[in-house]
Amino acid sequence: MIGTAVGYQVTLPVGYTDANGTVHREATLRKMTGKEEALMADPRLRKNGGRLMTMLLANCVTALGTLPKVDPDVMARLYSADRNYLLMELRRATFGDELEASYTCPHCGRSTEVAEDLATVPVKRLAGNDGAVEIAVQLEDGFAYEGAVHRTLLLTLPTGLDEEKVAASQSDNPSRAKNALLARCIRALGSLDRSDIDALGTHILMELTLGDRRRIDKAVEGAAPGVDLIRDVTCDSCGRGFKAALDMSHFFPVA
Ligand SMILES: [Zn+2]
């Protein structure tokens, strides 16, 4: 992140592909103001975290590549990896790099406070500039449908639009929400027709074995660009080490 007279310059991990196929990766941010505080306090937006993020970013991203304008539609179409990255940079620009984080130890259940430095959080950017993410996973058990077993899975990554849709329908069940999000990311599965994939939806994820589910998680984690929020924490109480995710919901002090 580089501060200049017009704002803060950042490079998106993936980038936004416009209707002509041009990829836009250089974004300019401004600091958050009272307008965004009002957005965060809006009860309707607070019910849909994906939509809230879209509106925050649409306000504070003042330029993206050579796009004539940045609006909620563009911000919703960004990959979640880019949105999460922008949110972290927005936090840094507005409140600085230091973040007080609290982690609960899985061994003893006590919490450890850590002063995180957001300037040191690793960001993985796509090497190429084609703006597309495709992840191939070879399933072992596969998905059985009408006498055939389908094992070759092709996934893309979720966008803001996917998050908004899922948050609106599945906000009360994290496991169902994860399935719904993943189902929206399936590009191909074996020789299944697109119409079958759309009709089966989350049913596919529910039927996969836990071993295959783990293969998918690993493939996505390994390939996914963006901010790496997994931290190595040492427990203040029992001294044991554990891995925990930096909680993005605490990036901003919400009234
Ligand atoms: Zn502990």
py3Dmol code that shows the C-alpha trace and the ligand (Angstrom):
import py3Dmol

protein = """\
ATOM      1  CA  MET A   1       0.000   0.000   0.000  1.00  0.00           C
ATOM      2  CA  ILE A   2       1.420   3.377  -1.063  1.00  0.00           C
ATOM      3  CA  GLY A   3      -0.059   6.668   0.159  1.00  0.00           C
ATOM      4  CA  THR A   4      -0.232   9.496  -2.410  1.00  0.00           C
ATOM      5  CA  ALA A   5      -2.053  12.798  -2.774  1.00  0.00           C
ATOM      6  CA  VAL A   6      -5.108  11.136  -4.353  1.00  0.00           C
ATOM      7  CA  GLY A   7      -5.325   8.267  -1.863  1.00  0.00           C
ATOM      8  CA  TYR A   8      -3.781   4.850  -1.241  1.00  0.00           C
ATOM      9  CA  GLN A   9      -2.580   2.750  -4.175  1.00  0.00           C
ATOM     10  CA  VAL A  10      -2.935  -1.039  -3.927  1.00  0.00           C
ATOM     11  CA  THR A  11      -2.671  -3.999  -6.333  1.00  0.00           C
ATOM     12  CA  LEU A  12      -5.489  -6.567  -6.236  1.00  0.00           C
ATOM     13  CA  PRO A  13      -4.517 -10.243  -5.777  1.00  0.00           C
ATOM     14  CA  VAL A  14      -6.674 -11.281  -8.790  1.00  0.00           C
ATOM     15  CA  GLY A  15      -8.253  -8.241 -10.451  1.00  0.00           C
ATOM     16  CA  TYR A  16     -11.563  -7.300 -12.048  1.00  0.00           C
ATOM     17  CA  THR A  17     -12.301  -8.465 -15.595  1.00  0.00           C
ATOM     18  CA  ASP A  18     -14.586  -6.059 -17.476  1.00  0.00           C
ATOM     19  CA  ALA A  19     -16.990  -6.869 -20.336  1.00  0.00           C
ATOM     20  CA  ASN A  20     -14.179  -6.450 -22.892  1.00  0.00           C
ATOM     21  CA  GLY A  21     -11.912  -8.905 -21.073  1.00  0.00           C
ATOM     22  CA  THR A  22      -9.555  -6.227 -19.732  1.00  0.00           C
ATOM     23  CA  VAL A  23      -8.236  -6.971 -16.228  1.00  0.00           C
ATOM     24  CA  HIS A  24      -8.090  -4.053 -13.760  1.00  0.00           C
ATOM     25  CA  ARG A  25      -5.823  -4.550 -10.739  1.00  0.00           C
ATOM     26  CA  GLU A  26      -4.564  -1.142  -9.570  1.00  0.00           C
ATOM     27  CA  ALA A  27      -7.019   0.329  -7.073  1.00  0.00           C
ATOM     28  CA  THR A  28      -7.096   3.670  -5.248  1.00  0.00           C
ATOM     29  CA  LEU A  29      -8.622   3.843  -1.757  1.00  0.00           C
ATOM     30  CA  ARG A  30      -9.657   6.729   0.435  1.00  0.00           C
ATOM     31  CA  LYS A  31      -9.965   6.642   4.231  1.00  0.00           C
ATOM     32  CA  MET A  32     -13.319   5.780   5.780  1.00  0.00           C
ATOM     33  CA  THR A  33     -15.470   8.688   6.975  1.00  0.00           C
ATOM     34  CA  GLY A  34     -18.684   9.236   8.928  1.00  0.00           C
ATOM     35  CA  LYS A  35     -20.586   8.099   5.810  1.00  0.00           C
ATOM     36  CA  GLU A  36     -19.181   4.605   6.175  1.00  0.00           C
ATOM     37  CA  GLU A  37     -19.817   4.610   9.921  1.00  0.00           C
ATOM     38  CA  ALA A  38     -23.478   5.210   9.083  1.00  0.00           C
ATOM     39  CA  LEU A  39     -23.401   2.301   6.609  1.00  0.00           C
ATOM     40  CA  MET A  40     -21.990  -0.048   9.253  1.00  0.00           C
ATOM     41  CA  ALA A  41     -24.737   0.951  11.672  1.00  0.00           C
ATOM     42  CA  ASP A  42     -27.518   0.345   9.109  1.00  0.00           C
ATOM     43  CA  PRO A  43     -29.577  -2.561  10.514  1.00  0.00           C
ATOM     44  CA  ARG A  44     -30.529  -3.893   7.052  1.00  0.00           C
ATOM     45  CA  LEU A  45     -26.899  -4.012   5.930  1.00  0.00           C
ATOM     46  CA  ARG A  46     -25.733  -5.562   9.187  1.00  0.00           C
ATOM     47  CA  LYS A  47     -27.936  -8.559   8.421  1.00  0.00           C
ATOM     48  CA  ASN A  48     -26.028  -9.172   5.187  1.00  0.00           C
ATOM     49  CA  GLY A  49     -22.270  -8.899   5.688  1.00  0.00           C
ATOM     50  CA  GLY A  50     -21.600  -9.440   1.975  1.00  0.00           C
ATOM     51  CA  ARG A  51     -23.801  -6.525   0.962  1.00  0.00           C
ATOM     52  CA  LEU A  52     -22.313  -4.283   3.672  1.00  0.00           C
ATOM     53  CA  MET A  53     -18.824  -4.993   2.334  1.00  0.00           C
ATOM     54  CA  THR A  54     -19.962  -4.205  -1.225  1.00  0.00           C
ATOM     55  CA  MET A  55     -21.333  -0.821  -0.135  1.00  0.00           C
ATOM     56  CA  LEU A  56     -18.258   0.033   1.978  1.00  0.00           C
ATOM     57  CA  LEU A  57     -15.897  -0.769  -0.881  1.00  0.00           C
ATOM     58  CA  ALA A  58     -18.034   1.052  -3.459  1.00  0.00           C
ATOM     59  CA  ASN A  59     -17.725   4.192  -1.313  1.00  0.00           C
ATOM     60  CA  CYS A  60     -14.017   3.959  -0.515  1.00  0.00           C
ATOM     61  CA  VAL A  61     -12.519   2.540  -3.735  1.00  0.00           C
ATOM     62  CA  THR A  62     -12.262   5.734  -5.783  1.00  0.00           C
ATOM     63  CA  ALA A  63     -10.601   4.221  -8.867  1.00  0.00           C
ATOM     64  CA  LEU A  64      -9.941   0.766 -10.313  1.00  0.00           C
ATOM     65  CA  GLY A  65      -7.623   0.446 -13.303  1.00  0.00           C
ATOM     66  CA  THR A  66      -9.028   2.352 -16.260  1.00  0.00           C
ATOM     67  CA  LEU A  67     -12.706   1.798 -15.389  1.00  0.00           C
ATOM     68  CA  PRO A  68     -14.769   4.981 -15.919  1.00  0.00           C
ATOM     69  CA  LYS A  69     -16.425   4.489 -12.526  1.00  0.00           C
ATOM     70  CA  VAL A  70     -16.466   2.212  -9.498  1.00  0.00           C
ATOM     71  CA  ASP A  71     -19.965   1.322  -8.286  1.00  0.00           C
ATOM     72  CA  PRO A  72     -21.567  -1.383  -6.086  1.00  0.00           C
ATOM     73  CA  ASP A  73     -22.042  -3.602  -9.157  1.00  0.00           C
ATOM     74  CA  VAL A  74     -18.289  -3.680  -9.840  1.00  0.00           C
ATOM     75  CA  MET A  75     -17.444  -4.267  -6.178  1.00  0.00           C
ATOM     76  CA  ALA A  76     -19.964  -7.142  -5.967  1.00  0.00           C
ATOM     77  CA  ARG A  77     -18.363  -8.844  -8.991  1.00  0.00           C
ATOM     78  CA  LEU A  78     -14.884  -8.841  -7.461  1.00  0.00           C
ATOM     79  CA  TYR A  79     -13.578 -12.145  -6.130  1.00  0.00           C
ATOM     80  CA  SER A  80     -13.891 -12.469  -2.346  1.00  0.00           C
ATOM     81  CA  ALA A  81     -10.081 -12.691  -2.258  1.00  0.00           C
ATOM     82  CA  ASP A  82      -9.867  -9.163  -3.709  1.00  0.00           C
ATOM     83  CA  ARG A  83     -12.635  -7.852  -1.452  1.00  0.00           C
ATOM     84  CA  ASN A  84     -11.023  -9.223   1.715  1.00  0.00           C
ATOM     85  CA  TYR A  85      -7.709  -7.753   0.630  1.00  0.00           C
ATOM     86  CA  LEU A  86      -9.301  -4.332  -0.032  1.00  0.00           C
ATOM     87  CA  LEU A  87     -11.004  -4.447   3.359  1.00  0.00           C
ATOM     88  CA  MET A  88      -7.677  -5.045   5.089  1.00  0.00           C
ATOM     89  CA  GLU A  89      -6.042  -2.164   3.190  1.00  0.00           C
ATOM     90  CA  LEU A  90      -9.014   0.055   4.033  1.00  0.00           C
ATOM     91  CA  ARG A  91      -8.523  -0.788   7.681  1.00  0.00           C
ATOM     92  CA  ARG A  92      -4.805   0.047   7.432  1.00  0.00           C
ATOM     93  CA  ALA A  93      -5.452   3.347   5.640  1.00  0.00           C
ATOM     94  CA  THR A  94      -8.114   4.439   8.133  1.00  0.00           C
ATOM     95  CA  PHE A  95      -6.863   3.178  11.506  1.00  0.00           C
ATOM     96  CA  GLY A  96      -3.231   2.157  10.932  1.00  0.00           C
ATOM     97  CA  ASP A  97      -1.430  -1.188  10.864  1.00  0.00           C
ATOM     98  CA  GLU A  98      -1.838  -2.265  14.473  1.00  0.00           C
ATOM     99  CA  LEU A  99      -4.780  -4.489  15.384  1.00  0.00           C
ATOM    100  CA  GLU A 100      -5.540  -5.942  18.819  1.00  0.00           C
ATOM    101  CA  ALA A 101      -6.612  -9.529  18.216  1.00  0.00           C
ATOM    102  CA  SER A 102      -7.830 -12.127  20.684  1.00  0.00           C
ATOM    103  CA  TYR A 103      -7.416 -15.876  20.067  1.00  0.00           C
ATOM    104  CA  THR A 104      -8.948 -18.732  22.063  1.00  0.00           C
ATOM    105  CA  CYS A 105      -6.568 -21.617  22.762  1.00  0.00           C
ATOM    106  CA  PRO A 106      -8.049 -24.963  21.606  1.00  0.00           C
ATOM    107  CA  HIS A 107      -6.044 -26.810  24.301  1.00  0.00           C
ATOM    108  CA  CYS A 108      -6.952 -24.896  27.472  1.00  0.00           C
ATOM    109  CA  GLY A 109      -9.792 -22.617  26.332  1.00  0.00           C
ATOM    110  CA  ARG A 110      -8.159 -19.404  27.585  1.00  0.00           C
ATOM    111  CA  SER A 111      -7.664 -16.389  25.381  1.00  0.00           C
ATOM    112  CA  THR A 112      -4.413 -14.786  24.265  1.00  0.00           C
ATOM    113  CA  GLU A 113      -4.189 -11.147  23.170  1.00  0.00           C
ATOM    114  CA  VAL A 114      -1.857 -10.371  20.269  1.00  0.00           C
ATOM    115  CA  ALA A 115      -0.967  -6.984  18.779  1.00  0.00           C
ATOM    116  CA  GLU A 116      -1.066  -7.857  15.060  1.00  0.00           C
ATOM    117  CA  ASP A 117       0.821  -5.792  12.506  1.00  0.00           C
ATOM    118  CA  LEU A 118      -1.342  -5.771   9.360  1.00  0.00           C
ATOM    119  CA  ALA A 119       1.632  -4.544   7.308  1.00  0.00           C
ATOM    120  CA  THR A 120       3.206  -8.001   7.749  1.00  0.00           C
ATOM    121  CA  VAL A 121       0.155 -10.116   6.788  1.00  0.00           C
ATOM    122  CA  PRO A 122       1.165 -12.141   3.682  1.00  0.00           C
ATOM    123  CA  VAL A 123      -0.729 -11.416   0.450  1.00  0.00           C
ATOM    124  CA  LYS A 124      -0.601 -13.908  -2.431  1.00  0.00           C
ATOM    125  CA  ARG A 125      -1.177 -12.346  -5.849  1.00  0.00           C
ATOM    126  CA  LEU A 126      -1.881 -14.216  -9.089  1.00  0.00           C
ATOM    127  CA  ALA A 127       1.295 -14.366 -11.155  1.00  0.00           C
ATOM    128  CA  GLY A 128      -0.509 -14.014 -14.476  1.00  0.00           C
ATOM    129  CA  ASN A 129      -2.830 -11.210 -15.422  1.00  0.00           C
ATOM    130  CA  ASP A 130      -5.798 -13.105 -16.886  1.00  0.00           C
ATOM    131  CA  GLY A 131      -8.030 -12.370 -13.893  1.00  0.00           C
ATOM    132  CA  ALA A 132      -9.369 -15.930 -13.765  1.00  0.00           C
ATOM    133  CA  VAL A 133      -9.025 -18.520 -11.024  1.00  0.00           C
ATOM    134  CA  GLU A 134      -9.664 -22.193 -11.764  1.00  0.00           C
ATOM    135  CA  ILE A 135      -8.890 -24.971  -9.318  1.00  0.00           C
ATOM    136  CA  ALA A 136      -8.936 -28.629 -10.396  1.00  0.00           C
ATOM    137  CA  VAL A 137      -9.553 -31.282  -7.736  1.00  0.00           C
ATOM    138  CA  GLN A 138      -9.392 -35.029  -8.293  1.00  0.00           C
ATOM    139  CA  LEU A 139     -11.962 -36.619  -5.960  1.00  0.00           C
ATOM    140  CA  GLU A 140     -11.353 -40.140  -4.686  1.00  0.00           C
ATOM    141  CA  ASP A 141     -14.896 -41.281  -3.902  1.00  0.00           C
ATOM    142  CA  GLY A 142     -16.627 -38.868  -6.248  1.00  0.00           C
ATOM    143  CA  PHE A 143     -20.280 -38.050  -6.807  1.00  0.00           C
ATOM    144  CA  ALA A 144     -22.589 -40.837  -7.981  1.00  0.00           C
ATOM    145  CA  TYR A 145     -25.453 -39.772 -10.238  1.00  0.00           C
ATOM    146  CA  GLU A 146     -27.668 -41.850 -12.547  1.00  0.00           C
ATOM    147  CA  GLY A 147     -25.307 -44.817 -12.697  1.00  0.00           C
ATOM    148  CA  ALA A 148     -22.063 -42.890 -13.199  1.00  0.00           C
ATOM    149  CA  VAL A 149     -19.458 -41.652 -10.698  1.00  0.00           C
ATOM    150  CA  HIS A 150     -18.044 -38.164 -11.335  1.00  0.00           C
ATOM    151  CA  ARG A 151     -14.586 -37.451  -9.910  1.00  0.00           C
ATOM    152  CA  THR A 152     -13.008 -34.527 -11.765  1.00  0.00           C
ATOM    153  CA  LEU A 153     -14.067 -31.283 -10.140  1.00  0.00           C
ATOM    154  CA  LEU A 154     -13.337 -27.828 -11.520  1.00  0.00           C
ATOM    155  CA  LEU A 155     -13.928 -24.888  -9.173  1.00  0.00           C
ATOM    156  CA  THR A 156     -13.632 -21.154  -9.354  1.00  0.00           C
ATOM    157  CA  LEU A 157     -13.509 -18.858  -6.319  1.00  0.00           C
ATOM    158  CA  PRO A 158     -16.510 -17.042  -4.840  1.00  0.00           C
ATOM    159  CA  THR A 159     -17.281 -13.411  -5.643  1.00  0.00           C
ATOM    160  CA  GLY A 160     -19.031 -10.752  -3.602  1.00  0.00           C
ATOM    161  CA  LEU A 161     -22.260 -11.559  -5.443  1.00  0.00           C
ATOM    162  CA  ASP A 162     -22.009 -15.178  -4.249  1.00  0.00           C
ATOM    163  CA  GLU A 163     -21.438 -13.989  -0.677  1.00  0.00           C
ATOM    164  CA  GLU A 164     -24.428 -11.649  -0.823  1.00  0.00           C
ATOM    165  CA  LYS A 165     -26.762 -14.333  -2.185  1.00  0.00           C
ATOM    166  CA  VAL A 166     -25.642 -16.910   0.381  1.00  0.00           C
ATOM    167  CA  ALA A 167     -25.742 -14.456   3.292  1.00  0.00           C
ATOM    168  CA  ALA A 168     -29.316 -13.542   2.394  1.00  0.00           C
ATOM    169  CA  SER A 169     -30.535 -17.163   2.474  1.00  0.00           C
ATOM    170  CA  GLN A 170     -28.244 -19.060   4.871  1.00  0.00           C
ATOM    171  CA  SER A 171     -27.046 -16.564   7.438  1.00  0.00           C
ATOM    172  CA  ASP A 172     -28.022 -18.754  10.400  1.00  0.00           C
ATOM    173  CA  ASN A 173     -26.121 -21.952   9.536  1.00  0.00           C
ATOM    174  CA  PRO A 174     -22.349 -21.669   8.801  1.00  0.00           C
ATOM    175  CA  SER A 175     -22.101 -25.218   7.411  1.00  0.00           C
ATOM    176  CA  ARG A 176     -25.019 -24.745   5.004  1.00  0.00           C
ATOM    177  CA  ALA A 177     -23.637 -21.339   4.047  1.00  0.00           C
ATOM    178  CA  LYS A 178     -20.282 -22.920   3.189  1.00  0.00           C
ATOM    179  CA  ASN A 179     -22.000 -25.589   1.059  1.00  0.00           C
ATOM    180  CA  ALA A 180     -24.115 -23.000  -0.715  1.00  0.00           C
ATOM    181  CA  LEU A 181     -21.043 -20.879  -1.460  1.00  0.00           C
ATOM    182  CA  LEU A 182     -19.044 -23.861  -2.743  1.00  0.00           C
ATOM    183  CA  ALA A 183     -21.966 -25.069  -4.891  1.00  0.00           C
ATOM    184  CA  ARG A 184     -22.000 -21.680  -6.633  1.00  0.00           C
ATOM    185  CA  CYS A 185     -18.293 -22.132  -7.444  1.00  0.00           C
ATOM    186  CA  ILE A 186     -18.570 -25.481  -9.282  1.00  0.00           C
ATOM    187  CA  ARG A 187     -17.643 -24.993 -12.947  1.00  0.00           C
ATOM    188  CA  ALA A 188     -17.620 -28.678 -13.925  1.00  0.00           C
ATOM    189  CA  LEU A 189     -17.950 -32.091 -12.313  1.00  0.00           C
ATOM    190  CA  GLY A 190     -17.103 -35.136 -14.414  1.00  0.00           C
ATOM    191  CA  SER A 191     -19.465 -35.316 -17.374  1.00  0.00           C
ATOM    192  CA  LEU A 192     -22.456 -33.756 -15.574  1.00  0.00           C
ATOM    193  CA  ASP A 193     -24.432 -31.219 -17.599  1.00  0.00           C
ATOM    194  CA  ARG A 194     -24.449 -27.604 -16.472  1.00  0.00           C
ATOM    195  CA  SER A 195     -28.206 -27.845 -15.907  1.00  0.00           C
ATOM    196  CA  ASP A 196     -27.713 -30.903 -13.647  1.00  0.00           C
ATOM    197  CA  ILE A 197     -25.039 -29.113 -11.613  1.00  0.00           C
ATOM    198  CA  ASP A 198     -27.312 -26.102 -11.149  1.00  0.00           C
ATOM    199  CA  ALA A 199     -30.315 -28.239 -10.225  1.00  0.00           C
ATOM    200  CA  LEU A 200     -28.373 -30.451  -7.791  1.00  0.00           C
ATOM    201  CA  GLY A 201     -26.625 -27.472  -6.151  1.00  0.00           C
ATOM    202  CA  THR A 202     -25.732 -28.012  -2.510  1.00  0.00           C
ATOM    203  CA  HIS A 203     -26.964 -31.614  -2.733  1.00  0.00           C
ATOM    204  CA  ILE A 204     -23.640 -32.444  -4.448  1.00  0.00           C
ATOM    205  CA  LEU A 205     -21.664 -31.101  -1.487  1.00  0.00           C
ATOM    206  CA  MET A 206     -23.884 -32.905   1.023  1.00  0.00           C
ATOM    207  CA  GLU A 207     -23.292 -36.242  -0.728  1.00  0.00           C
ATOM    208  CA  LEU A 208     -19.496 -36.004  -0.999  1.00  0.00           C
ATOM    209  CA  THR A 209     -17.495 -38.015   1.551  1.00  0.00           C
ATOM    210  CA  LEU A 210     -15.600 -36.128   4.241  1.00  0.00           C
ATOM    211  CA  GLY A 211     -12.347 -37.312   2.641  1.00  0.00           C
ATOM    212  CA  ASP A 212     -13.322 -35.663  -0.644  1.00  0.00           C
ATOM    213  CA  ARG A 213     -14.464 -32.565   1.228  1.00  0.00           C
ATOM    214  CA  ARG A 214     -11.010 -32.317   2.804  1.00  0.00           C
ATOM    215  CA  ARG A 215      -9.384 -32.690  -0.637  1.00  0.00           C
ATOM    216  CA  ILE A 216     -11.452 -29.749  -1.856  1.00  0.00           C
ATOM    217  CA  ASP A 217     -10.567 -27.593   1.164  1.00  0.00           C
ATOM    218  CA  LYS A 218      -6.857 -28.320   0.737  1.00  0.00           C
ATOM    219  CA  ALA A 219      -6.903 -27.587  -2.995  1.00  0.00           C
ATOM    220  CA  VAL A 220      -8.747 -24.303  -2.460  1.00  0.00           C
ATOM    221  CA  GLU A 221      -6.454 -23.220   0.388  1.00  0.00           C
ATOM    222  CA  GLY A 222      -3.357 -24.108  -1.605  1.00  0.00           C
ATOM    223  CA  ALA A 223      -4.418 -22.284  -4.757  1.00  0.00           C
ATOM    224  CA  ALA A 224      -6.354 -19.354  -3.362  1.00  0.00           C
ATOM    225  CA  PRO A 225      -4.844 -15.904  -3.874  1.00  0.00           C
ATOM    226  CA  GLY A 226      -5.401 -13.113  -1.364  1.00  0.00           C
ATOM    227  CA  VAL A 227      -4.684 -12.349   2.262  1.00  0.00           C
ATOM    228  CA  ASP A 228      -3.358 -15.221   4.373  1.00  0.00           C
ATOM    229  CA  LEU A 229      -5.234 -14.764   7.647  1.00  0.00           C
ATOM    230  CA  ILE A 230      -3.932 -17.924   9.335  1.00  0.00           C
ATOM    231  CA  ARG A 231      -1.682 -17.008  12.288  1.00  0.00           C
ATOM    232  CA  ASP A 232       0.664 -19.065  14.468  1.00  0.00           C
ATOM    233  CA  VAL A 233      -0.266 -18.244  18.045  1.00  0.00           C
ATOM    234  CA  THR A 234       1.432 -19.296  21.285  1.00  0.00           C
ATOM    235  CA  CYS A 235      -0.954 -19.539  24.231  1.00  0.00           C
ATOM    236  CA  ASP A 236      -0.159 -17.130  27.105  1.00  0.00           C
ATOM    237  CA  SER A 237      -1.653 -19.544  29.644  1.00  0.00           C
ATOM    238  CA  CYS A 238      -0.448 -23.040  28.739  1.00  0.00           C
ATOM    239  CA  GLY A 239       2.398 -22.224  26.356  1.00  0.00           C
ATOM    240  CA  ARG A 240       1.187 -24.489  23.569  1.00  0.00           C
ATOM    241  CA  GLY A 241       1.083 -23.362  19.970  1.00  0.00           C
ATOM    242  CA  PHE A 242      -1.955 -23.380  17.664  1.00  0.00           C
ATOM    243  CA  LYS A 243      -3.145 -21.989  14.357  1.00  0.00           C
ATOM    244  CA  ALA A 244      -6.014 -19.498  14.252  1.00  0.00           C
ATOM    245  CA  ALA A 245      -7.602 -17.229  11.662  1.00  0.00           C
ATOM    246  CA  LEU A 246      -7.387 -13.477  12.112  1.00  0.00           C
ATOM    247  CA  ASP A 247     -10.991 -12.382  12.584  1.00  0.00           C
ATOM    248  CA  MET A 248     -11.868  -9.849   9.871  1.00  0.00           C
ATOM    249  CA  SER A 249     -15.111  -8.893  11.582  1.00  0.00           C
ATOM    250  CA  HIS A 250     -12.967  -7.032  14.123  1.00  0.00           C
ATOM    251  CA  PHE A 251     -11.177  -4.955  11.500  1.00  0.00           C
ATOM    252  CA  PHE A 252     -13.418  -2.006  12.211  1.00  0.00           C
ATOM    253  CA  PRO A 253     -14.754  -0.754  15.520  1.00  0.00           C
ATOM    254  CA  VAL A 254     -18.496  -1.029  14.890  1.00  0.00           C
ATOM    255  CA  ALA A 255     -20.785   0.987  17.096  1.00  0.00           C
TER     256      ALA A 255
END
"""
ligand_1 = """\
1
ZN
Zn -3.665 -22.732 26.152
"""
view = py3Dmol.view(width=600, height=400)
view.addModel(protein, "pdb")
view.setStyle({"model": 0}, {"cartoon": {"style": "trace"}})
view.addModel(ligand_1, "xyz")
view.setStyle({"model": 1}, {"stick": {}})
view.zoomTo()
view.show()
